[in-house]
Structure formats: C-alpha cells, structure tokens
Amino acid sequence: MKIMGVKELWQVDDKTLAILWTDKVEQHYDVVELRRKCPCAACVDERTGKRTLAPENVADTVRPKLLKSVGRYALTIQFSDGHETGIYTFDYLRNL
C-alpha cells in the first residue's frame, strides 16, 4: 500500500482534527480517541503489541496543544495532559 501524503491538516474544533490526504480523501479524528490510541511505547507494550494505556485513564477533556510533523511520514501531538511521545504515522492515521 502506498502511503498517502497530507495535503492539509487543520483543527475543526477543540475536539476534532482533520486531514485532507493528497488523494482527496478527508478524514476527521476525535482528539480524545487519538490520545487513547497513541502508538508510543508508554501506551503499547513494544514486545507484545498489547495496549497498556487504559482508555478510562484519558480524560474526555484532553485537547491538542501542538502538532508537529515528523519528516514526510508522521505527526506528533502534544496533548493537554502532558503526553507528547506518540508518533502517528500517516499510514496509522489513514487506517484509523
């Protein structure tokens, strides 16, 4: 599968991010769900792939504070709860 690039990224409201992919598909993401599905080593056991972050431990009030690109393949999101170690690859986001 070819990894699509991001044409546009924007915050729809305080709870929703949106991506317009280069193939013109638009996807919307609930920020709380993105935080709960963080793929980082603090949230997922690297050996087993099992999620270690309990969804109920992420407040429904969590919001994005800062978005940064990671090269041409991913984003990092700094969340209002202080979490900022997740790298959300475009492939990962596209398949959510």
C-alpha positions as CSV (number, residue, x, y, z in Angstrom):
1,M,0.0,0.0,0.0
2,K,1.3,3.4,-0.9
3,I,1.5,5.8,1.9
4,M,-0.6,8.9,1.1
5,G,0.8,12.3,1.9
6,V,-1.1,15.0,3.8
7,K,-2.3,17.9,1.7
8,E,-3.9,19.8,4.6
9,L,-4.2,19.4,8.3
10,W,-6.5,21.6,10.5
11,Q,-8.3,21.7,13.7
12,V,-12.1,21.7,13.1
13,D,-12.9,22.5,16.7
14,D,-11.3,21.9,20.1
15,K,-12.2,18.1,19.9
16,T,-11.6,17.3,16.2
17,L,-8.6,17.3,13.8
18,A,-9.0,16.8,10.1
19,I,-6.7,15.7,7.4
20,L,-7.1,16.1,3.6
21,W,-4.9,13.5,2.0
22,T,-3.2,14.0,-1.4
23,D,-5.7,11.6,-2.9
24,K,-8.5,14.0,-1.8
25,V,-9.9,11.8,0.9
26,E,-10.8,13.8,4.0
27,Q,-10.8,12.2,7.4
28,H,-11.8,13.6,10.8
29,Y,-10.3,12.4,14.1
30,D,-11.6,12.7,17.6
31,V,-8.7,14.1,19.7
32,V,-9.6,12.0,22.8
33,E,-9.7,8.8,20.7
34,L,-6.3,9.7,19.1
35,R,-4.8,10.1,22.6
36,R,-6.4,6.8,23.7
37,K,-5.0,5.1,20.6
38,C,-1.5,6.5,21.0
39,P,1.0,4.1,19.5
40,C,4.0,5.0,21.7
41,A,6.0,2.7,23.9
42,A,4.4,4.3,27.0
43,C,1.0,3.3,25.7
44,V,1.7,0.0,24.0
45,D,4.0,-2.9,25.1
46,E,6.7,-3.0,22.5
47,R,7.2,-6.7,22.8
48,T,3.6,-7.9,22.8
49,G,1.9,-5.1,21.0
50,K,-0.7,-5.1,23.8
51,R,-2.1,-1.7,24.7
52,T,-1.0,-0.7,28.2
53,L,-2.9,2.6,28.4
54,A,-6.4,2.1,29.9
55,P,-8.8,4.2,27.9
56,E,-10.6,5.3,31.1
57,N,-7.3,7.0,32.2
58,V,-7.6,9.5,29.4
59,A,-9.9,12.4,30.3
60,D,-12.6,13.3,27.9
61,T,-11.3,16.9,28.2
62,V,-7.9,16.2,26.7
63,R,-7.1,18.5,23.8
64,P,-4.2,19.0,21.4
65,K,-1.7,21.8,22.3
66,L,0.8,21.4,19.5
67,L,1.1,19.4,16.3
68,K,4.5,18.8,14.7
69,S,5.5,17.0,11.5
70,V,8.0,14.2,11.6
71,G,9.6,14.2,8.3
72,R,7.2,13.3,5.5
73,Y,5.7,10.3,7.2
74,A,4.2,11.2,10.6
75,L,2.9,13.7,13.1
76,T,3.5,14.1,16.8
77,I,0.8,15.6,19.0
78,Q,1.4,17.3,22.3
79,F,-1.7,16.8,24.4
80,S,-3.1,19.0,27.2
81,D,-2.5,16.1,29.7
82,G,1.3,16.4,29.0
83,H,1.6,13.3,26.8
84,E,3.7,14.0,23.7
85,T,5.7,10.9,22.9
86,G,3.4,9.3,20.3
87,I,4.4,9.3,16.6
88,Y,1.3,9.0,14.5
89,T,2.5,7.8,11.1
90,F,0.4,8.8,8.1
91,D,-0.2,5.1,7.5
92,Y,-1.5,4.6,11.0
93,L,-3.8,7.7,10.8
94,R,-5.1,6.7,7.4
95,N,-6.2,3.3,8.7
96,L,-7.9,4.6,11.9
